[in-house]
Amino acid sequence: MKNGRLKPGYNVQIGTEYTIHQRLTDTRCFTPHLEKLKTSGLPKPKRMIADAGYGGEANYLYAHEEALIPYNTMRKEETRAYKKYTECRQLGIP
């Protein structure tokens, strides 16, 4: 935005049921969405899969081993350019 205006943002989460959250990022919606799902009476999913936008320590701790959530820099770290960069840094090459 960068124009000094504040715009409302909503994040829609979909599982076996949907919830709407007025939070800026997916990271902050994961736990409230699953808590809402618990109160719905629907069975809890055995496995959950989320994109890197949900990656965060609080979500990893909440989901334990029931969720597959990549951390937010995982894709970047898998690139050839990133590997070369870290290799150079380890060798002391700027």
C-alpha positions, 0 to 999 in steps of 0.5 A: 500500500505504502500510501498511508492508508489502512485497509482492512484485511481478512484471511479465509482458512478452509479445512473441512470447515471455513473460518474468517480471521482479521489477521494480517498473515496466515501464520496467525490464523493456523491455531485459531482455525484449528481451535474453531474446528475443534468446537465444531464437533467435526473430527480432527484431521489426522494430517494437516498440510499447509504452505510456507505462509503458515510456517512459524514456531508457534504453529510447529509447537501447536501442531506437533507432528500432525502437520506438514508445514515448510518453513518460510525460507525452505524453497529459497535455501533449495536453490543453486544460488543460495547454496553457492552463496552459503558455500562462499560465505563458509569459505570467507569469500564475499 
